[in-house]
Every structure is written in structure tokens, then in C-alpha cells.
């Protein structure tokens, strides 16, 4: 039930850095990281039914088995089909497909895209159209889909809504696109890097707030800008303090805050119950609420049709030999997304 995939390109995501820096309590080392890739199927197992050699695919860290209680519920994109082994860095049979000499190497998020080749279960591969450029649509394997989907699906942005997006990396900038597509009337981008303002405006933001330029009065500023708070707040930083600010910026009675950022090890969010008792909603988003195998091909079509932008999010392209530089660029804030090519 597995396929051998030649990875042609992969993005370097903040979640990879969290793992690399030991901030993920479920980390298994040594491991091949990477989870935002695209490639071509080069071999299939005997029980693979819906993929053929030569198919173009995007590996999915969130599988879609279509048979587990979560999949059949119709209420979530969270598939538990291979969760237990995936979180241990193993394949569904409990084994590993990577090794260095006699030492077995762990998988990461069921994908391990920082490799020329990887082995992925069929239920964790989305087949996509062959004419889509793999060095662009690889970002749909995580960041772009997460941001756009969170705005449309989990945030439920409606025409005329006011939206605030916290953290304008690849996920946040994609969330701006999702809010724009959904018809939001006011989209406020929030980031401490003024250089993000221009691209945020290009992708659909109507306003930009830099917390460092207003003495950290982010909540007060956004409440003033929106006559009492935003309808939807989309948090993409992983910073606990920013998560709370995002909720505080939501309008009483109906405002919804969607968390997407990955927090550091053992960090917990603390907030007074009154923040939700007055009608606000706090929720999370996993892969933007998108079902990978059945839903992701539509996002590829959107890119090919010009409905969403990916190219502008790729700030750097480099070979796998320079991957450490890609992490440095991400930590310094100099990159939006670096794509690694093989």
C-alpha cells in the first residue's frame, strides 16, 4: 500500500524548524525531515489502487483513508488511519524505509520530503494534474493550503467580514488570500517586519499593523480600526502571547479566532474565561480543514487558473546542499518561503 516518490521540490517550513530545534515532544531522531513537497511516483506496491507510476503527487502529512470514524463523519479532515505509527516516525507496518548503513532512520510527519526519494502510504498522497509546476505547487503541501483553507473553511470568512491575520509568513500571506477570496471587506495584516507590508497589500490586505511601531498596543489599535473587533482573527505565528492577542481582537458575541501557528515545547495558552464566555470562539485549524486526497487537487487548479498566488511567496530557491542556509533565512525573517530543489 506504499509508493516510492521522487521528490522534485520541497518547501522549508517553520514546523521543520520546531522539530529540528527539539521543540516537538514527539520528535524521533535520527530522522529525515520535510513535509511540504511534490514529486513523481516511481514505483508502487502491489495493493496500491489509485496511483500509477508517473503520477504527479503531493505527500500529505494528514492522510485521508476514507474509512476511519473521522473520515466517515464528514465533520473533519483529521484522519486517524495511520496516526499512531506516523507520530512515532514509522510506516504503517511499524518499519522504516530509510537507513544509513545498518542504522534505520525515522520518517517525519509521514512524508520526509528532504530526500531525493521517499516512501509514502497511498492514503497520504494527493494525485495532481501533470502540468502543474512541482517547484511551485509543493507549497500546497502545507503553508499555502493551511492559510487559504483556514480562512475559508475553519474561519468561515463571509463577504463583508473584517479579518486580522497575525504573522505574515507563507501561511499568513496565504490566509490573506483566503480572506480575499471569501470576500472580506477589511483585511488587516499584522507583522513586526515592515517589509511584509507591500506583499500583504498585493495579496489582498487592506491595512497593515506593525506592533513595534505602536508600543505593542496591537489589540487596542485593531479594536479602534474595526469598531469593536474583527469577525475573524487568523493566528499564524506560534507565539503564545500573539495567540491571546488574536482572540482579544475578536468582536464580542461572534468573533472567531483560528490558531494555526505551532507553539514551542511545553508552552500553554492562558486566558480568562470571559474572553470566550462573551461569545467569542477559539478554535484550531489542521491543514486548513482541507481533505488532502479529495480536496487538494482543487487548490492546484486554483493556482493554475490564477485564482491564488504561490510564486510571490517563494523568496529563495536553492539546492539541498544549502538547506541549512534556508533555515537561517527563515529564522532571521529574511525569507517568506525557501524552495529546495533536487
Kinemage of the C-alpha trace (Angstrom):
@kinemage 1
@onewidth
@group {chain A} dominant
@subgroup {mainchain}
@vectorlist {calphas} color= white
{ca unk a 1} P 0.000 0.000 0.000
{ca unk a 2} L 3.010 2.282 -0.439
{ca unk a 3} L 4.517 4.316 -3.240
{ca unk a 4} L 8.097 5.336 -3.921
{ca unk a 5} L 8.100 9.045 -4.760
{ca unk a 6} L 10.921 11.019 -6.304
{ca unk a 7} L 10.756 14.415 -4.627
{ca unk a 8} L 11.391 17.191 -7.127
{ca unk a 9} L 10.972 20.184 -4.795
{ca unk a 10} L 10.127 20.910 -1.173
{ca unk a 11} L 9.479 23.963 0.940
{ca unk a 12} L 11.247 24.665 4.244
{ca unk a 13} L 8.572 25.289 6.873
{ca unk a 14} L 8.596 26.578 10.450
{ca unk a 15} L 7.302 23.200 11.613
{ca unk a 16} L 10.522 21.617 10.351
{ca unk a 17} L 12.476 24.119 12.447
{ca unk a 18} L 10.415 23.290 15.543
{ca unk a 19} L 11.370 19.653 15.066
{ca unk a 20} L 14.993 20.397 14.262
{ca unk a 21} L 15.388 22.517 17.398
{ca unk a 22} L 13.931 19.836 19.671
{ca unk a 23} L 10.745 21.753 20.428
{ca unk a 24} L 8.497 18.884 19.345
{ca unk a 25} L 7.966 16.499 22.302
{ca unk a 26} L 7.159 13.644 19.909
{ca unk a 27} L 10.414 14.005 17.979
{ca unk a 28} L 12.208 10.811 16.971
{ca unk a 29} L 15.823 11.061 15.851
{ca unk a 30} L 17.704 10.493 13.648
{ca unk a 31} L 15.076 11.452 11.071
{ca unk a 32} L 14.633 12.767 7.553
{ca unk a 33} L 12.621 15.953 7.947
{ca unk a 34} L 10.474 17.813 5.423
{ca unk a 35} L 6.727 17.767 4.828
{ca unk a 36} L 5.958 20.340 2.109
{ca unk a 37} L 6.961 18.611 -1.100
{ca unk a 38} L 5.875 17.483 -4.540
{ca unk a 39} L 7.160 14.697 -6.728
{ca unk a 40} L 6.567 11.858 -9.140
{ca unk a 41} L 5.592 8.273 -8.360
{ca unk a 42} L 8.399 5.930 -9.463
{ca unk a 43} L 7.138 2.610 -8.064
{ca unk a 44} L 4.023 1.287 -6.351
{ca unk a 45} L 3.241 -1.577 -4.019
{ca unk a 46} L 1.026 -4.489 -5.019
{ca unk a 47} L -2.006 -3.174 -3.128
{ca unk a 48} L -1.908 0.408 -4.404
{ca unk a 49} L -5.193 1.017 -6.215
{ca unk a 50} L -5.465 4.671 -7.252
{ca unk a 51} L -1.914 5.623 -8.230
{ca unk a 52} L 0.274 4.648 -11.157
{ca unk a 53} L 3.960 5.059 -11.923
{ca unk a 54} L 4.477 8.513 -13.394
{ca unk a 55} L 1.673 10.217 -11.476
{ca unk a 56} L 2.462 13.631 -10.021
{ca unk a 57} L 1.706 13.794 -6.309
{ca unk a 58} L 1.887 15.929 -3.188
{ca unk a 59} L 2.715 13.974 0.013
{ca unk a 60} L 0.255 14.601 2.829
{ca unk a 61} L 1.151 14.843 6.491
{ca unk a 62} L -2.581 14.480 7.064
{ca unk a 63} L -3.734 11.275 5.427
{ca unk a 64} L -7.212 10.557 4.070
{ca unk a 65} L -8.037 6.865 4.457
{ca unk a 66} L -11.786 7.415 3.869
{ca unk a 67} L -12.672 4.564 6.241
{ca unk a 68} L -11.780 5.654 9.805
{ca unk a 69} L -14.511 7.211 12.021
{ca unk a 70} L -13.085 10.700 11.468
{ca unk a 71} L -13.099 10.383 7.678
{ca unk a 72} L -16.596 8.924 7.537
{ca unk a 73} L -18.001 11.514 9.961
{ca unk a 74} L -17.966 14.231 7.325
{ca unk a 75} L -17.090 16.687 10.110
{ca unk a 76} L -13.297 16.891 9.950
{ca unk a 77} L -10.269 16.428 7.731
{ca unk a 78} L -8.348 14.822 10.605
{ca unk a 79} L -7.747 11.217 9.561
{ca unk a 80} L -6.568 8.785 12.224
{ca unk a 81} L -5.907 5.956 9.736
{ca unk a 82} L -2.120 5.924 10.256
{ca unk a 83} L -1.767 8.458 13.052
{ca unk a 84} L -0.299 6.123 15.679
{ca unk a 85} L 2.654 4.974 13.591
{ca unk a 86} L 3.135 8.305 11.804
{ca unk a 87} L 3.642 10.155 15.087
{ca unk a 88} L 6.310 7.612 16.042
{ca unk a 89} L 8.215 8.217 12.819
{ca unk a 90} L 7.253 4.827 11.436
{ca unk a 91} L 5.448 3.426 8.417
{ca unk a 92} L 2.034 1.779 8.987
{ca unk a 93} L 3.657 -1.668 9.360
{ca unk a 94} L 5.901 -0.334 12.127
{ca unk a 95} L 9.004 -0.304 9.964
{ca unk a 96} L 11.246 2.342 8.459
{ca unk a 97} L 12.300 2.778 4.838
{ca unk a 98} L 15.358 4.996 5.387
{ca unk a 99} L 18.739 3.853 6.599
{ca unk a 100} L 22.378 4.893 6.765
{ca unk a 101} L 24.497 1.773 6.736
{ca unk a 102} L 22.947 -0.534 9.311
{ca unk a 103} L 21.130 2.264 11.180
{ca unk a 104} L 17.429 2.750 10.496
{ca unk a 105} L 16.301 6.378 10.155
{ca unk a 106} L 12.909 7.695 11.257
{ca unk a 107} L 10.326 9.267 8.981
{ca unk a 108} L 8.830 12.701 9.742
{ca unk a 109} L 5.114 13.515 9.543
{ca unk a 110} L 4.746 10.511 7.264
{ca unk a 111} L 6.384 12.376 4.371
{ca unk a 112} L 10.132 13.104 4.830
{ca unk a 113} L 10.455 15.334 1.791
{ca unk a 114} L 14.055 16.455 2.469
{ca unk a 115} L 15.170 13.484 0.404
{ca unk a 116} L 15.566 12.669 -3.286
{ca unk a 117} L 13.234 9.739 -2.739
{ca unk a 118} L 10.704 8.947 -0.044
{ca unk a 119} L 8.186 6.190 0.633
{ca unk a 120} L 4.641 7.239 1.492
{ca unk a 121} L 1.409 5.275 2.056
{ca unk a 122} L -1.085 5.675 -0.776
{ca unk a 123} L -3.629 7.252 1.578
{ca unk a 124} L -1.145 10.067 2.226
{ca unk a 125} L -0.587 11.066 -1.395
{ca unk a 126} L -2.713 13.522 -3.360
{ca unk a 127} L -2.641 12.927 -7.109
{ca unk a 128} L -2.479 16.218 -9.010
{ca unk a 129} L -2.505 17.362 -12.624
{ca unk a 130} L 0.738 16.723 -14.505
{ca unk a 131} L 1.075 20.217 -15.965
{ca unk a 132} L 1.373 21.964 -12.584
{ca unk a 133} L 4.978 23.073 -11.814
{ca unk a 134} L 6.172 20.953 -8.902
{ca unk a 135} L 8.615 23.618 -7.698
{ca unk a 136} L 5.606 25.893 -7.058
{ca unk a 137} L 2.731 23.635 -6.006
{ca unk a 138} L 4.954 21.894 -3.460
{ca unk a 139} L 3.951 24.737 -1.117
{ca unk a 140} L 0.393 23.434 -1.254
{ca unk a 141} L 1.684 20.524 0.811
{ca unk a 142} L 1.467 22.735 3.895
{ca unk a 143} L 1.716 26.519 4.126
{ca unk a 144} L -0.416 27.816 1.277
{ca unk a 145} L -3.241 25.327 1.756
{ca unk a 146} L -3.209 25.795 5.521
{ca unk a 147} L -3.588 29.566 5.276
{ca unk a 148} L -6.158 29.713 2.499
{ca unk a 149} L -8.163 26.829 3.894
{ca unk a 150} L -8.185 28.189 7.445
{ca unk a 151} L -9.765 31.425 6.257
{ca unk a 152} L -12.370 29.783 4.042
{ca unk a 153} L -13.132 26.549 5.889
{ca unk a 154} L -12.293 26.865 9.587
{ca unk a 155} L -12.622 30.624 9.870
{ca unk a 156} L -15.709 30.719 7.694
{ca unk a 157} L -14.938 34.204 6.388
{ca unk a 158} L -18.019 35.674 4.710
{ca unk a 159} L -18.474 38.550 2.267
{ca unk a 160} L -18.124 41.872 4.071
{ca unk a 161} L -16.273 40.447 7.092
{ca unk a 162} L -13.361 42.131 8.832
{ca unk a 163} L -10.312 39.888 9.263
{ca unk a 164} L -6.975 40.202 11.065
{ca unk a 165} L -4.063 37.952 10.123
{ca unk a 166} L -1.223 37.689 12.654
{ca unk a 167} L 2.173 36.712 11.237
{ca unk a 168} L 2.817 37.251 7.547
{ca unk a 169} L 4.952 34.329 6.548
{ca unk a 170} L 3.783 31.918 3.861
{ca unk a 171} L 0.833 30.756 5.969
{ca unk a 172} L -0.292 34.252 6.949
{ca unk a 173} L 0.031 35.659 3.460
{ca unk a 174} L -1.980 32.714 2.199
{ca unk a 175} L -4.604 33.372 4.865
{ca unk a 176} L -4.888 36.888 3.448
{ca unk a 177} L -5.554 35.342 0.055
{ca unk a 178} L -8.203 33.076 1.543
{ca unk a 179} L -9.927 36.013 3.219
{ca unk a 180} L -9.852 37.934 -0.058
{ca unk a 181} L -11.302 35.016 -1.996
{ca unk a 182} L -14.078 34.687 0.598
{ca unk a 183} L -14.998 38.340 0.108
{ca unk a 184} L -13.718 40.020 3.268
{ca unk a 185} L -14.140 43.791 3.172
{ca unk a 186} L -11.277 44.641 5.542
{ca unk a 187} L -8.158 42.518 5.936
{ca unk a 188} L -5.565 43.668 8.462
{ca unk a 189} L -2.094 42.147 8.198
{ca unk a 190} L -0.094 42.162 11.447
{ca unk a 191} L 3.664 41.632 11.480
{ca unk a 192} L 6.743 43.134 13.139
{ca unk a 193} L 8.554 43.227 9.788
{ca unk a 194} L 7.629 46.301 7.745
{ca unk a 195} L 8.948 44.613 4.617
{ca unk a 196} L 5.906 42.337 4.661
{ca unk a 197} L 3.550 45.262 4.086
{ca unk a 198} L 3.982 45.502 0.330
{ca unk a 199} L 3.370 41.845 -0.460
{ca unk a 200} L 0.490 41.698 2.025
{ca unk a 201} L -1.215 44.552 0.176
{ca unk a 202} L -0.542 42.868 -3.159
{ca unk a 203} L -2.238 39.659 -1.987
{ca unk a 204} L -5.311 41.381 -0.597
{ca unk a 205} L -4.609 43.131 2.703
{ca unk a 206} L -6.326 46.484 3.079
{ca unk a 207} L -4.357 47.538 6.175
{ca unk a 208} L -1.073 46.760 7.882
{ca unk a 209} L -0.130 46.985 11.570
{ca unk a 210} L 3.390 46.691 12.967
{ca unk a 211} L 3.127 46.115 16.756
{ca unk a 212} L 6.637 47.509 17.324
{ca unk a 213} L 5.583 50.865 15.870
{ca unk a 214} L 2.606 51.320 18.220
{ca unk a 215} L 4.243 50.383 21.524
{ca unk a 216} L 2.694 46.924 21.408
{ca unk a 217} L -0.869 48.275 21.572
{ca unk a 218} L -1.968 45.813 18.902
{ca unk a 219} L -5.299 44.880 20.442
{ca unk a 220} L -6.337 48.470 21.118
{ca unk a 221} L -5.314 49.500 17.628
{ca unk a 222} L -7.330 46.771 15.907
{ca unk a 223} L -10.373 47.353 18.097
{ca unk a 224} L -10.282 51.026 17.070
{ca unk a 225} L -9.861 50.140 13.399
{ca unk a 226} L -12.873 47.810 13.419
{ca unk a 227} L -15.384 49.450 15.753
{ca unk a 228} L -15.093 46.768 18.388
{ca unk a 229} L -13.134 43.886 16.903
{ca unk a 230} L -12.749 41.686 13.868
{ca unk a 231} L -15.145 38.985 12.767
{ca unk a 232} L -12.291 36.539 12.178
{ca unk a 233} L -8.722 36.503 13.540
{ca unk a 234} L -6.215 34.118 11.951
{ca unk a 235} L -3.087 33.443 14.038
{ca unk a 236} L -0.035 32.146 12.167
{ca unk a 237} L 2.919 32.811 14.498
{ca unk a 238} L 3.011 30.031 17.095
{ca unk a 239} L 3.687 32.708 19.732
{ca unk a 240} L 1.532 32.166 22.835
{ca unk a 241} L 1.182 35.882 23.563
{ca unk a 242} L 0.104 36.590 19.996
{ca unk a 243} L -2.466 33.791 20.206
{ca unk a 244} L -4.136 35.536 23.129
{ca unk a 245} L -3.982 38.906 21.405
{ca unk a 246} L -5.657 37.363 18.363
{ca unk a 247} L -8.577 36.219 20.500
{ca unk a 248} L -8.789 39.570 22.281
{ca unk a 249} L -9.101 41.297 18.898
{ca unk a 250} L -12.271 39.361 18.077
{ca unk a 251} L -15.649 41.037 18.349
{ca unk a 252} L -17.746 40.038 21.365
{ca unk a 253} L -20.749 37.906 20.569
{ca unk a 254} L -19.498 36.292 17.370
{ca unk a 255} L -15.790 36.815 16.700
{ca unk a 256} L -13.817 33.689 15.863
{ca unk a 257} L -10.083 33.170 16.399
{ca unk a 258} L -8.389 30.379 14.443
{ca unk a 259} L -4.986 29.130 15.612
{ca unk a 260} L -2.536 27.776 13.043
{ca unk a 261} L 0.899 28.559 14.481
{ca unk a 262} L 2.918 25.728 16.064
{ca unk a 263} L 3.969 26.555 19.614
{ca unk a 264} L 7.217 25.547 21.265
{ca unk a 265} L 7.684 22.606 23.587
{ca unk a 266} L 5.564 22.619 26.782
{ca unk a 267} L 4.064 26.045 26.044
{ca unk a 268} L 0.491 26.568 27.188
{ca unk a 269} L -2.067 29.231 26.383
{ca unk a 270} L -3.561 31.009 29.389
{ca unk a 271} L -6.600 33.255 29.193
{ca unk a 272} L -9.528 34.392 31.337
{ca unk a 273} L -12.774 32.513 30.585
{ca unk a 274} L -14.556 35.803 29.977
{ca unk a 275} L -12.777 36.075 26.621
{ca unk a 276} L -14.913 33.205 25.333
{ca unk a 277} L -17.883 33.496 27.688
{ca unk a 278} L -18.879 36.699 25.900
{ca unk a 279} L -19.482 34.782 22.705
{ca unk a 280} L -16.069 34.581 21.086
{ca unk a 281} L -14.937 31.270 19.584
{ca unk a 282} L -11.397 29.892 19.830
{ca unk a 283} L -10.555 27.007 17.522
{ca unk a 284} L -7.690 25.371 15.698
{ca unk a 285} L -7.048 24.511 12.080
{ca unk a 286} L -5.210 21.490 10.684
{ca unk a 287} L -4.152 21.802 7.053
{ca unk a 288} L -6.812 24.456 6.625
{ca unk a 289} L -9.601 21.928 7.056
{ca unk a 290} L -8.765 20.509 3.618
{ca unk a 291} L -9.070 16.788 2.916
{ca unk a 292} L -5.818 16.060 1.159
{ca unk a 293} L -6.594 13.425 -1.439
{ca unk a 294} L -10.020 14.708 -2.401
{ca unk a 295} L -9.622 18.438 -1.754
{ca unk a 296} L -6.046 19.391 -2.612
{ca unk a 297} L -6.332 18.957 -6.410
{ca unk a 298} L -8.815 21.859 -6.412
{ca unk a 299} L -6.195 24.132 -4.885
{ca unk a 300} L -3.775 23.125 -7.622
{ca unk a 301} L -6.453 24.075 -10.158
{ca unk a 302} L -6.915 27.427 -8.416
{ca unk a 303} L -3.204 28.122 -8.803
{ca unk a 304} L -3.144 27.088 -12.443
{ca unk a 305} L -6.227 29.237 -13.115
{ca unk a 306} L -4.627 32.272 -11.438
{ca unk a 307} L -7.091 32.375 -8.559
{ca unk a 308} L -4.346 32.063 -5.931
{ca unk a 309} L -0.739 33.222 -5.914
{ca unk a 310} L 2.190 30.992 -4.987
{ca unk a 311} L 5.159 32.377 -6.922
{ca unk a 312} L 5.249 35.593 -4.894
{ca unk a 313} L 5.668 33.564 -1.698
{ca unk a 314} L 8.882 31.915 -2.920
{ca unk a 315} L 11.656 34.249 -1.836
{ca unk a 316} L 14.561 31.846 -2.330
{ca unk a 317} L 15.331 28.701 -4.350
{ca unk a 318} L 18.385 26.596 -3.566
{ca unk a 319} L 19.723 23.037 -3.771
{ca unk a 320} L 19.505 20.553 -0.918
{ca unk a 321} L 23.177 21.182 -0.113
{ca unk a 322} L 22.215 24.682 1.091
{ca unk a 323} L 19.294 23.651 3.266
{ca unk a 324} L 20.942 24.959 6.451
{ca unk a 325} L 21.071 28.380 4.806
{ca unk a 326} L 17.330 28.059 4.189
{ca unk a 327} L 16.747 27.547 7.917
{ca unk a 328} L 18.950 30.543 8.729
{ca unk a 329} L 16.959 32.733 6.347
{ca unk a 330} L 13.712 31.625 7.952
{ca unk a 331} L 14.912 32.303 11.495
{ca unk a 332} L 16.173 35.768 10.559
{ca unk a 333} L 12.912 36.667 8.838
{ca unk a 334} L 14.672 37.268 5.511
{ca unk a 335} L 12.666 34.629 3.652
{ca unk a 336} L 8.979 34.029 3.123
{ca unk a 337} L 9.451 30.517 1.797
{ca unk a 338} L 12.563 28.812 0.510
{ca unk a 339} L 12.056 26.014 -2.000
{ca unk a 340} L 14.664 23.263 -2.107
{ca unk a 341} L 15.147 21.579 -5.475
{ca unk a 342} L 16.776 18.239 -6.181
